[in-house]
Amino acid sequence: MTEIGLIDNNPAAAVKLIPKVDSPPRHLSNVEESALVAAVTNFGNLRDQTIIVLMLHTGLRAQEVCKLHPEQVHLGKRSGILQVYGKRNKFREVPLNATARAILTVYIKTQTLDANYLFVSEKTGEALTERALGYLVKKYAHIASLTDVSPHDLRHRFGYRMAQVVPLHRLAQIMGHDSLDTTMIYIRGTQSDLQKEGFLSNFGDLSLRQGSYAEGRSRQIAALFLLFVVLLKVCVKTMTPLKQV
């Protein structure tokens, strides 16, 4: 309206817009992870099992998994690392826990000495493509009755889990993040989960063990309403009636 001369000053000029905060990425639960691992263990070959377990326990990007060479894997009795070349060919070392080392030790023994890539396509004999990797993850997610699961969701799962036990700067190094702001999404997501758990526990909610999330929300609302009614009754009883004048 100031542009057309109806008013002299814009009353909204001093209003500051609240910046949009991106929601945390999807967080696979313990149950979902167990279902996915069970699906690939029961219905997948050793290559597929190794890929799923490795991604869950290292947080590698899809491209990094597909480009892995056998010589980038270094296994010891009590330790191990992956030498990874990530975005913009940036080098980093990713530690291997006991679970990742165990399955890699078995898998590498099945590879030929002249193998160029760690994970190859059974159809072409060449390096597994990112598209094929995405199909592989979705296939076992479908068997596990999970929807919309991508290779990046396995990376996020690793990030959330590690955010609870390692410093922020160390997690950024392991995941190959250029900025700590990127790594912070896992901190915010973890804090959000803890807040939800705390809220539910205050009202004795058992929805995670008994029934669906919707049922849990209904119980919360019922508990709040009951608390409100009780407080209202207490207030009514303690109030002194006003004298008529």
N, C-alpha and C positions, 0 to 999 in steps of 0.2 A: 504493500500500500504506500510505502514511502516513495517507491519508484514513480507512482502516478500522482503524487502530491497530495494524497488525502490526509496523511499525517506527517509530522515533522521528524519524529524519532521512532525507531523500531523498538517496541517494548521487549521483544524477544532476543535482542542483540546480545544481552548479557547472559543468556541461557547457554550453558555448556552442554554439549552432547556427550552422553555416556558412551565410551568406546565399546565396540562389540567384543565380547570375550568368546573365543572359539571353544566349543564344548570338547571335552577330552575324547580321544578316539575310543573305539570299542575295546572293552576289556573282557577277554575270555575268562570265564570262571574256572575254578578248580574242577568242577564237574564236567564242564565242556572240554577242557583240556584232556581230562582222563578219558572221555568218550572218544575224542579224536585219536588219541594214542592207541586205545583199544581197537578202534576200527582199522587202523593201518597195520597193527600187530596181527590181527586175525585175518585180514583180507589182502594185505599188501605184501610185496616182495621185499627183500632186504634193502634194495636201493631206496624204495619209497619210505620204509621205516626209518632209514638213516636220515633222509632229507627232513622228514617231519620232526624227528627228535632233535636234529641239529639246529633247525630254525627256532624251535621252542627254547633251546638252551644257549643260543648264541645271539639271537636277534639280528641275523644277517638279512640284508635286503635280497629280494628275489634275483636281481642281476648279479649280486655277489655270489650267491649259491651256484648259479648257472655257470659262472666263470671260474670256479674253483679248480685248481690243478692239484694233483696228488702231492706234489712237493711243497705245497703251502700248508700241509698238515704235519704238525710236529707233536708226537705222542711220547710221553714218558710214563713211568710207573705211577707217579703221583701227581703229575701235572701235564699240561699240554696247551698248545696255542694254535690258532689259525692265523696265518699271515694273509691279510685281506687287502685288496685294492678296491676302494669304494668309489664314491663320486669324485669326478675330476682326477681319477687315478690316485687318490690320496691313500697312503699306506697306513695301516694300523694293525695291532696285534690283539686278537680276541682270545681270552682265556677259555679253556675247555674244562668243564666240571667232570665229575666221575661218570655221570650218565652219558654225556657226549663222547667221552673218551672210550667208554666200553663199546658202544655201537660202532664207532669209527674203527676201532681195532679189528672188530669182526669183519666189517665191510671192506676195508682196505686189503685184507688177505685174499679177497675174491677178485681183486683187480689185476689185470695183466701189467707187466713191467713197462710196456710201451704205451699205457693209457695216457692220453693227453689231458683229458678232463676227468674230474672226480665223478661227476654224474653225467652220463650220456643217455641219449634217447635210444630206446630199444628198437625203434623203427629205422632211424637214420644212422645210428652209430656216432653221431656228432654230439656236440655239447647240448644239453637240455636247454630248450628255449624258455623264456619267461612265460610265454603263453602256455606251454606244456606244463610248467610248474604250477601255474594258476589252476589249470584243469585238474592236476594231480591233487592239490589241496582241496578243491571243491568236491572231488569224487569221494574222498574219505570223510569229508565233512557231511556229505549227504548220507553216507552210510551211518554216521554217528547221529543223524537227525538234527544237524546244525545247519542254519541258513546263513547265506551271505558271508562266508568265511573266505578270506583271501590270504595269500602269503604274507601280506603286510600286517594282518591281524595277529599272526604268529610272532612277528617282530614286536608288535605292541605288547603282546602278552609277556614277552621277555622284559621289555622296558618297565612295565608296571611292577613285575615281581622284583627286579633288581633295584628299583627305586626305593624299596623298603629296607635294603640292606647295605647299599654302597653309597658313597658321597656323590653329589650331583655331578661334579666335574669328572669323576672317574667313570660314571655311567655315560657321559657325553663322549668320552674317549672310546669306550668299548663299542658304542653304537655308531661312531663316526659322525657325530653332529658337529657342525661348524660353530653353532651358537648354543649357549646354555638355555636360551629361551625355548629352543626346540625341545630340549630335554625336560623342561619344566612342565610340559603337558602331562607327564607321568606322575609328577609330584602332585599337581592339582587333582588329577584323577584319583590318586590314592587317598588324598585328603577327603575328597568327596565321598568315596566309598566308606571311609571311617566315620564320617559324619552321619551317613545314612544308617550305618550299623549301630551307632550310638543312640540315634533317635528311636530306632526300632526296639533296642534293648530296654529303653526307659519305660516302655509300655508293655514289656513282656511279649512282644510280637514273635510268633513262631511261624510266620508265613513261609520262611525259607525252608522250614522242615515240614510244615503241614499246609499243603495247598499252594495256590498260585499267588503271584504278587498282588493281584487284584483283591484277593481275599484278605491279604495282609493289610492293604490300605483300608479296607472296610473295617477291620478290627481296630486300626488306629483311630479312625474317625469315631467309632462307637466308644472307644476308651476316652477320647477327648470330650465327647458329649456327656458321658456319664460323670466325668470329673467336673464338668461345668454345672450339671444339675446338683451334684453334691455340694459344691461351693455356694450355689445359689440358695439352697435350703439352709445352709449354715448362716449365711448373711441375713436371711429373712428371720430366723429364730433369734438372732442376736440384736436385731434392730429394736429400739424402743419406740412404741407407737406414739405418734404425735398427738398432743392434747388438742381437743377441739376448742375453738375460741368463738 
